[in-house]
Amino acid sequence: MLDSVKCVWVVTGSKYVPWALASTASVHIHHPDMELVWLASNDTMNRLCELLPEWLEAKLQVRVVAAKEEDNRIASRRLKVQARQLVEGDFFQLDADLLLARPLRFSDFENVASVAAALNRETLGDFKEDFENKWSQQLFRQAGWKWPENYFNTGFLFWKDNERTHGFCKGWQEARDEFTARVGKVIDQPAFNRVACEHEHVTVVDSCYNSPVSTLPQLSRKARCYHYYADQDGHDGFRGTALGYLAEKLSNKDNDARAAIEQFARSPRPFVGWGANSTQYRMAGQWANYFERKLRVSLNHLKRKFAGAPHRN
């Protein structure tokens, strides 16, 4: 049923290109025949021309659709909302800070009538499970909107190509403009949920398709998509993550970049090396990394302790 489905990213701004390349490559390794599409800016194209590996070049279609003088962040929010109108056919829409850890299971989307998304897993502290979405609720109050029964994360979406989805996206654009006027923030997720609560055909998919592994690593154990959440200013929480590791290899044009992505696809782990927090390793079930980090920290502590000890004859 999903033989001709595409995968789409909105990538505006050169700093996001290495992350988006890692995300795109992770999809390509699992689904080599899938058509890959970037909705991009000229700034993106300049950086992509420097970094795009030959083995991905033939599979990636880049459409420069951002206005020439448009701010990259504004373009990103606009194009994310307009992607359904800009791309024909059914497609998955992924954020640039999301890695496909395991193959998409197309049977999970066969009964989707128009659009599908996973519920938002918002946390208010390190590794704290708080799914009340309090920050998002505050935004809804500021906008004067009623809080919906389901609150979705827009980092992973699946779109059917039909009249309902095009109508949904028209409403999404209008709600985004209304939200910006009332709250003063240019973000897309509240507006999506404003429309979703009035739309009968939004399908809830399992959180394995949108796992916020940076703050809830336990969700990564069976996840198909790792979502790392880069913030709007480009300050990332990618230290010690698979996304940061793969993006760096692509950015440096390392000869083993493809091999590293293939290894990740064979044995997906949300974190790499011992650069992450030990609690993240433990909750993700990466016990070798957990014990290695604990041992390194203990050894470093002993070294500092004995380095400062007085000398005895």
C-alpha positions in Angstrom: 0.0 0.0 0.0 2.9 2.4 0.8 5.1 1.4 -2.1 5.6 5.0 -3.4 5.8 6.7 0.0 8.4 9.5 0.4 10.3 10.9 3.4 10.5 14.7 3.7 12.6 17.0 5.8 12.5 20.8 6.2 16.1 22.1 6.3 16.7 25.8 6.4 20.0 27.0 7.7 23.5 25.6 7.2 24.0 24.6 10.9 21.2 22.0 10.6 22.7 20.3 7.5 24.9 17.7 9.3 22.1 16.6 11.5 19.6 16.5 8.7 22.1 14.5 6.6 22.5 12.0 9.5 18.7 11.7 9.7 18.4 11.3 6.0 21.1 8.7 5.8 19.5 6.7 8.6 16.3 6.4 6.6 18.2 5.6 3.4 20.1 2.7 5.0 16.9 1.1 6.3 14.8 1.9 3.2 17.2 2.3 0.2 14.4 2.6 -2.4 12.5 5.4 -0.6 12.4 8.8 -2.2 14.1 11.4 0.0 13.1 15.1 -0.2 14.4 18.2 1.4 12.5 21.5 1.4 15.4 23.9 1.7 16.9 27.4 1.5 19.8 28.7 -0.5 21.8 28.7 2.7 21.1 25.0 3.1 22.1 24.3 -0.5 25.5 25.9 -0.1 26.4 23.8 2.9 24.9 20.7 1.4 27.0 21.0 -1.7 30.1 20.8 0.6 29.0 17.8 2.6 26.6 15.6 0.5 28.3 12.1 0.1 28.2 10.5 -3.3 26.4 7.4 -2.1 23.4 9.6 -1.0 23.5 12.1 -3.9 21.4 10.1 -6.3 18.6 9.4 -3.7 18.2 13.0 -2.3 15.9 15.5 -4.1 16.4 19.1 -2.8 13.8 21.7 -3.5 14.8 25.3 -2.7 11.4 26.7 -1.6 12.4 29.3 1.1 12.2 32.9 0.0 15.6 34.4 -0.8 15.7 37.0 2.0 13.6 35.0 4.4 14.9 34.3 8.0 15.9 30.7 8.3 13.9 30.1 11.4 10.8 31.7 10.0 11.2 29.7 6.8 11.5 26.5 8.8 8.3 27.0 10.6 6.5 28.1 7.5 7.6 25.2 5.3 6.9 22.6 8.0 3.3 23.7 8.0 3.2 23.9 4.2 5.0 20.7 3.4 1.8 18.8 2.6 1.0 21.4 -0.1 4.5 21.3 -1.5 5.0 17.5 -1.9 2.7 15.2 -3.8 1.7 11.8 -2.7 1.8 10.1 0.8 4.9 10.9 2.9 6.6 10.8 6.2 7.7 14.1 7.6 10.7 14.0 10.0 12.5 16.7 11.9 16.3 17.1 11.3 17.1 16.0 14.9 15.5 12.6 14.5 17.3 9.4 13.7 15.6 6.3 12.3 16.9 3.6 14.6 14.8 0.7 13.2 12.9 0.2 9.9 9.5 1.8 9.6 6.7 -0.7 9.8 4.4 0.3 7.0 1.5 -1.8 8.3 1.3 0.6 11.2 0.1 3.3 8.8 -2.2 1.4 6.5 -5.4 2.5 8.2 -4.4 6.2 8.6 -7.2 8.3 7.1 -5.3 11.5 6.8 -2.5 12.3 9.2 -0.7 10.4 12.0 1.5 11.5 14.9 2.8 10.3 18.2 1.7 11.9 21.5 4.1 14.5 22.9 6.3 13.3 25.8 7.2 16.6 27.5 9.5 16.5 30.6 10.1 19.2 33.2 13.5 18.0 34.4 16.3 15.5 33.8 14.8 12.1 33.1 11.5 13.0 34.9 8.5 11.4 33.4 5.9 14.2 33.3 3.5 13.8 30.4 1.2 16.5 31.6 2.7 18.9 29.0 2.5 21.8 31.5 4.6 24.2 29.4 2.4 23.5 26.3 -0.7 24.0 28.5 0.5 27.4 29.5 0.9 28.3 25.8 -2.7 27.2 25.1 -3.9 29.4 28.0 -2.0 32.4 26.6 -3.6 31.8 23.2 -7.0 31.4 24.7 -7.4 27.9 23.3 -9.1 24.9 24.9 -6.6 22.1 25.8 -7.1 19.0 23.6 -7.7 15.5 24.7 -4.5 14.4 22.8 -1.4 16.6 22.5 0.8 15.5 19.6 4.5 16.0 18.8 5.1 17.2 15.3 8.7 15.8 14.9 7.3 12.7 13.2 4.2 12.9 10.9 2.7 10.7 8.3 0.5 12.4 5.7 -2.0 10.9 3.3 -2.6 12.9 0.1 -6.2 13.6 0.1 -8.7 16.5 0.5 -8.9 16.2 4.2 -5.1 16.6 4.8 -4.9 19.6 2.6 -7.8 21.1 4.5 -6.1 20.2 7.8 -2.9 22.1 6.7 -4.8 25.1 5.6 -6.3 25.2 9.1 -2.8 24.6 10.6 -1.4 27.7 8.8 -4.3 29.8 10.0 -3.9 28.6 13.6 -0.2 29.2 13.5 -0.7 32.8 12.4 -3.3 33.2 15.1 -1.0 31.7 17.8 1.9 34.0 16.7 -0.3 37.1 16.9 -1.6 36.1 20.4 1.5 34.7 22.0 4.3 36.2 20.0 6.1 32.8 19.4 6.7 31.4 16.0 6.3 27.6 16.6 4.2 25.1 14.8 3.2 22.4 17.4 0.5 24.2 19.4 -1.2 25.2 16.2 -1.1 21.6 14.9 -2.8 20.5 18.1 -5.4 23.3 17.9 -6.5 21.9 14.5 -6.1 18.3 15.5 -8.6 18.6 18.4 -11.3 19.6 15.8 -10.2 17.0 13.2 -11.7 13.5 13.4 -9.0 11.8 11.4 -5.7 12.3 13.3 -4.3 8.8 14.1 -2.3 8.3 17.3 0.8 6.2 16.5 3.0 4.5 19.1 5.7 6.6 20.8 8.3 4.2 19.4 8.1 6.5 16.3 9.0 9.6 18.3 11.1 8.7 21.3 12.6 11.7 23.2 15.7 9.8 24.2 17.6 12.7 25.6 15.3 13.1 28.6 13.4 9.7 28.5 16.1 7.2 27.5 14.0 4.2 28.6 11.7 4.9 25.6 14.6 4.2 23.3 14.9 0.5 24.0 12.3 -0.5 21.4 12.1 2.9 19.6 12.1 3.1 15.8 12.9 6.9 15.9 15.2 8.6 18.3 14.2 12.3 18.8 17.0 14.5 20.3 15.3 17.9 20.3 17.7 20.6 19.1 16.5 24.0 20.4 15.7 27.0 18.2 19.1 28.7 19.0 21.1 25.7 17.7 22.4 24.8 21.2 22.1 21.1 21.2 22.1 18.3 23.7 23.8 16.0 21.3 27.0 15.3 23.4 27.5 11.6 23.5 24.5 10.9 21.2 24.4 8.8 18.1 23.0 11.8 16.2 26.0 14.0 17.2 28.4 11.2 16.4 27.1 10.5 12.9 26.6 14.2 12.1 30.2 14.9 13.0 31.4 12.1 10.7 29.4 13.5 7.8 30.5 17.1 8.6 34.2 16.0 8.6 33.6 13.9 5.4 35.2 10.9 7.1 35.7 7.9 4.9 34.0 5.6 7.4 30.8 7.8 7.7 28.6 5.3 5.8 30.1 2.4 7.7 29.3 4.1 10.9 25.7 4.7 9.8 25.3 1.1 8.7 26.7 -0.1 12.1 24.1 2.1 13.8 21.4 0.6 11.7 22.5 -2.9 12.6 22.8 -2.2 16.3 21.0 1.0 17.2 22.0 2.7 20.4 20.9 6.3 21.3 24.2 7.2 22.9 27.8 6.6 21.7 31.1 6.4 23.7 30.9 7.6 27.3 30.0 11.3 26.7 26.4 11.1 27.9 25.1 11.1 31.5 25.5 7.8 33.3 21.8 7.9 34.1 21.0 8.1 30.4 23.1 5.0 29.7 21.4 3.1 32.5 17.9 4.0 31.5 18.6 3.2 27.9 20.0 -0.2 28.9 23.5 0.6 27.6 25.1 -1.2 30.5 28.6 -1.4 29.0 28.7 2.3 28.5 27.2 2.9 32.0 29.8 0.8 33.8 32.6 2.3 31.6 31.6 5.8 32.5 31.3 5.0 36.2 34.7 3.4 36.2 36.3 6.3 34.3 34.7 8.8 36.7 36.0 6.8 39.7 39.5 6.5 38.3 39.6 10.2 37.5 38.4 11.0 41.1 41.2 8.8 42.5 43.8 10.4 40.3 42.8 13.8 41.5 42.7 12.6 45.1 46.2 11.1 45.1 47.6 14.0 43.0 46.7 16.3 45.8 47.9 14.0 48.6 51.1 15.1 50.6 54.3 13.2 49.7 55.5 10.7 52.4 59.1 9.5 52.8 
